[in-house]
Amino acid sequence: MVRRRPLGRQFGWLWAAYAVSAYGSGLGFGAFPLIAVLALHAGPVEVSALSAVGPAVGALIAVPLAPWVEFRRKRPVMITMDLARFTAMATIPVAYAFGWLSFVQLLVVSAVTAAAKIAFSAAGGAYLKALVRPDDLLVANARFESTNWSSIAIGPPLGGAAIALLGPVTTVVADALSYLLSALGITAIRGHEEATRTTEKSPVRAGALLDGWRHIMGHPGLRALYLNNMLVSGLIMATEPLLAVLLLRQLGFPPWQYGLAFAAPCLGGLIGSRLAHRVVARYGRHWVFRTVGTLRAIWLIGLALVRPGVVGLVTVMAVELAIIINMSLYTPVLATYRLEHTPNHLVARTLSAWSIGQQAAIAILTALAGLLADVTSPRTALTVAGLLMLTTPLLLPRHDHTPQHGAELARSHS
């Protein structure tokens, strides 16, 4: 049995702030592709560009932000990034109400929110490491992971129904308000916080921009996991705009079914995240990385088999369920390993480098998938993505780079 213990009131506020923004994002899941398709009548190339260009530009903006985040108190940074996302998202319903909404605005908002998300996540990871005990990191990350998947399970069906009843920008309003509530929740966290100290006269030096990548690429375990994560995340996210066009336009699925196809399988995320520390305690982290990392990669090819009607809907749900159970078990273990193997003065820059690389991979692979879909078809592009996904286990670490105390910490929860 896994012994549960409280992680403290401060963690409770942080978790609540994360939950409210996660549920807001769950309501707005796939909102931009839906708005592009339903309100702006965009095609596969435009929808893929929306999913690629915005995050890519956001990743570029986040590069100089990483050292700035590192050497500042993390709570004010998180609050600022939440307010930035609220402001950017709020411009969409205003523009839509006055008939000014354009594809360019969606691109700009996508870039701003992507950059703010990277900075928020970097600050949040560093803050979490300082907030909870080292042997509680896996428990805390598993709770965040569980919240993330439950929000996606509940949010998209409600968001699809809201869009059908109230219009395509309804869920964007909810998503914007969730960031405002998240900022208020983080403000409620009490206690003194010190900024990370540095002996350098100018911490935001040119070389500081690359320190996160130097740490990742100089660590054998992190390097392998980083490269694998970029390819896996990029291929999975590249399928989202392809499926939006395939399901909504070519196969005639209504928006609520599109939301349901991705929401219901997310209940599997509750299973995987709750099992994470038990599986680590029994089999070890290296087993999770090798075995579960492989299992999450073999299912994506199934999306190429989607057909109209109930059979197609069940196919999407089955594929997504298999992927999500394995991802939700794998991700908190990866997040904990990453924090434990990064010194405190490099956490924000390492997490920023990780997110920037992931966003860049998503942008490049999404753009390429969109071009391929335009030249051939969305189904062909899904097939290629699925075949490439089968090669990703080759990038997983071949050897265990976890110190002995890592296994001992995991077993302390059993």
N, C-alpha and C positions, 0 to 999 in steps of 0.2 A: 504494500500500500504506500502511496505517496503522501507524506505528511504535509498538510497545508498549514501555512502560517501567515499572519497578516504582514503586509509590506509597508504599512504606515499610512497616515493620513495624507502626507504629501504625495506619495505615489497614487493614492486614491484620486486626488484632484487631477494629477497628470493623466491618469487612465480615463477619468471622466471627460476631460478635454479632448483626448484622442478619440473617445467613443462618439462624442457628439459630432465632431468633424467627419469621422468615418461614416456615420449613418447619413450625414448630409451628402457625402460623396457617393454613398450607396444609392441614394435617391436619384442623384445626377449621373449614375453610371451610364456611359455611352451617350451622354446628352449632346456633346458637340457633333459626333457623327449623325445622330438623329436630327439635330437642327439643320445640319448641312444637307441631309437627304430630303427631309420633309419640308423645310421652310425655304431653303435656297436651291433645291433641286440639283444638288451636286452629284457628280459621277464618281466612279472608282478612283480616278487619279486625284481629284480634289479631296475626296474623303481621306485617302491615304496621306496626301500632303498635309492635311489638317492634323492628322495623328503623328506626322513625322516632323514637319518644319517647326511647329510650336515647341515641342519638347527639345528639339535640337538647339534652337535659339536660346531656350531657357537654360539648357546645360552650359552653353557658352557664357551666359550672363552669370551663372553660378560659380564659374572658375575663380574670378577675383573675389567673390564673396567668401570663399572658404577660409582664408587666413583671417579675414575680418571677423567671422563667426568664432574662430578658434580662440581668439584672445579677448573676447568679451563675455560678460555674464550671459548665460544661455536663456534664462527666462525672458528678459526683454527682447532678445532676438526672436524667440518663438512668438511672442505677442505681436511684434512688428510684422513678421511674415504672415501671421493669420490675418492681420488687418489689411495687408497688401492684397492677399487673395480675396478677401471680402470686397474690397473696393473694385478690383478688376472684374470679378464675376458679376457684381451689381450693375456694371455698364451694359451687360447683354440684355436683360429685360427692359431697361430704359430705352435702349436703341430699338429694340423690337417693337415697343409700344408706339414709338414715333415713326416707324417705318424706315429707320436708318441702318438696320442690321445688315452687315456685309460679311463676306468671307474673310476679308482682311482683318476685320475686328476680331473674328473668332481666332485667327492666327495670333494676333497680338495678345489677347487674353490667355490663350493657351501657353504662350511663351512666358508671360509674367507669372502665371500660377505654377508652371513647371520650375522656374528658378526659385520661387518662394518655397515650394515644397522641398527642394533639395536643401536649401538653407535651414528650413525648419527641421527636417529629419536629422541633419548633421548636429544641430544644436540639441535636439531632443535626445539623440543617442548619447552625446557627451553628458547631458544632464542626468539621464537615467543611470549611467555608470557611477556618477557621484551620489545619486539619491538612494540606491539600494545596495545591500550587501553583495559582494562578488558571487557568493553561492546562491543568490536569489535571482541572478540575471536571467537564467533560462526560464524560471517561473514567470518573471515579468514579461519577457519577450513572448512567451506562449500565450499570456493573457492578451497582449496586444494583437497577436496573430488571430486568436479566437474572435476577438471583437471585430477585426477587419473582415473576416469571412462571414460572420453573422450579419454584419451591416450590408454586405453584398447580397446575402440570401433574402433579407427583408426589403432592402431598398429598391432594387430594380422593378419588381412587380408593382409596388406602390407607385414608383416613378412612371412606369408605363401607363398605369391607370390614370395618373394625374395628367400626363401628356394627352391621353385620349380625351379626357374630359375638359381640361383647362388650357390646352395649347402646348407647343413644343418648348417654351422657355420656363415652364412652371418649376421644373426640378432644379433649374439653375438658381432660381430665387432661394429655394431651400438650401442648396449647397452653399450659397453666399452667406446666408444667415448662420449656418453651422460654423463657419470660420469665426464669425463675430462671437458666438457663444463659446467657442474653444478659447479665444483670447481672454474672455472673462474668467473661464475656469482656471487657466494658467495664472492669471492675476491673483486668484484666491490662494495660491500656494504660498505659504509663509516660510520664513527662515532666511538667514543671510547666505548669499552666494558670492563667492569670490571668482573673479575672472582668472583664466589660466595664466600663470606667470611665465615670463620669458626673460632671458638675459640679453636678448638682442635689442639694440637701440630702435630698430624698425622691424617689428614682426611681420609687417606686410611687405616683405622684400620680394623681388622677382622669383627667387628660388623657392619661397614658401608656397607658391602656387602649385608646385610639383611635389611637395613633400609627401602628400598622401599617396600619390602614385609610386614614389620611391619606396615607401614602406610596404605597400602591397606587392610590388614586383620583386622586392628583396626578400620576401617571406615565402618559402616554397608552397606552404599550404594555402595561404591567402591568394597567391598568384594563380594557382590552379582553380580555386573556387571562383575567383573574380572572372577569369576568362570563360569558364563554364557558365556562370551566371549571366554574363553579357549575351551570350549566344542564346541561352534558354529564354531569357526575358524578351529579347528582341524577336525571336520567332513566335513566341506565344502572343505578344502584343501585336505583331504584324498581322495576325489572323483576325483581330477585332474589326477593322474596317472592311476587310474582305467578307466576313460573315454578315456585317451590316448590310452590304450591298446584295449579297447572295440571298439572305433570308428575307429582307424587307422588299427588295425590288424584283429579284428574279423568281423567287419561290413564293412570294405573296404572303409572308407571315405578318400578322398584325403586330403593332408595337408591344402589346402586352405579352404575346407569346415570345417575342424576341427577348424581353426582359426575363420572363420565366425560364427560358432556356439557359440563362446564365445564373439566375438567382437560386433556383432549387438545388443545383449541385453544390452550392457554396455551404450548405449544411455539412458537407463532408469536411469542410475546414474546421468545424468544431471537433470532429473526431480526431483529425491529425494533430491539431495543436494541443489537445488534452493528453495525447499519447506521447508527446515529444520527450519529456524528461523521463518517463518510464522506459521508453525504448533506448534512450541514451544510457540509462542506468544498467540496463540488461545487456545491450549489445555494444555500446560505445559509440562515440561520435564518428569515428572513421567508417564504421558499418553503415551509419545513417547516410553519410556523404556518398559512399559507393553504391549501396543497394537502393536506398530511397531516391537518391539522385538519378539513378538509372530508370527506376520505375516511373518517375514523373515525365520521362522523355519518350516513352514508347506509344503513347496514346494519341498524340496530336494528329497523326496521319488519318485517324478515323473521321475527322471533320470533312475530308474530301468525299466521304460517302453519304453526305446529307442529301435527303430527298424531300419532296413536298409532303405536307400532312403530318399526321401523328408519328409516323415512323421516323421522319426527319427530325422532329422535335425530340423524340426519345434518343435518337442517335447523338445529337448535340449534348443533351443532358448527361448521357452515359459517359461520353468522352470527357466532358468537363469534370464530372464527379471523380473519375479515376485520377485525373491530373491534380485536382485540388486536394484530395486526401493526402497524396504524397507531397505536394508542395507545402501544405500547412504543417506537416510534420518536419520537413526539411528546413524551412525558413527560420523558425526561432532557434534551431540548433546552429545554423549558419550565423545568425545575428549575434548570438552569445559568443561563439568562437571568435568572431571578428572583434568584438569588444575586448575579450580577454587577451587577445594577441596584439593589441594596439596600446602603446603607452598613452597616458592621459593627455600629454601635450600635443598628441597627433590625432586624437579621436575625431574632432570635427573635420579636419582636412582629409583624413582617411575615408570617413563616411561620405564626404562630398565627392571625393574622387570616385568612390564606388558608385554613387548615384549618377554622376556625370557620365561615367563610362556606360552604365546601364541605359541611360536616356539616349546617349549617342548611338548605341547599338540598336535600340528600338527605332530611332529615327531613320537610320540607314536601312535597316531590314524592312521597315514598314514602307518606305519610299520605293525600294526595289520590288517589294511584293505588289504594290499598287501599279507600278509600271508593267510588271509581268501580267497582272490581271487585265490591264487595259489592252495589252498586245494579244493575250490569249483569252483567259476567262478567270473569274474568281476561283472557280473549282480547281483549275490547273495550278494557280498560285498556292492554294491551300495544300495541294498534293506535294509541291516542291518544298514548302515549309515543313510539312510532316516528315519528309524524307531527310531533310537536313537535321531535323530534331533528333533523329535516330543516331546521329554521329556525336551528339553532345557528351555522352558518357565518357568518350575518349579523353575529354579534358579534365575529368575529375581527378583529384589527387590519388596517386597510386600508393603512397605511404602515409602512415599516421604521423602527423606533425604535432599532435596534441601532447603537452606535458602530462606526466603521470597525475599531477594534482587535478587535472581537468576531469579525469574519470572519478577521482575521489569526491570532487564537488558534486558531480552528477549523482553518485551513489548516496550522498548525504540526504537526498530527498526521498529515498526509498525506505 
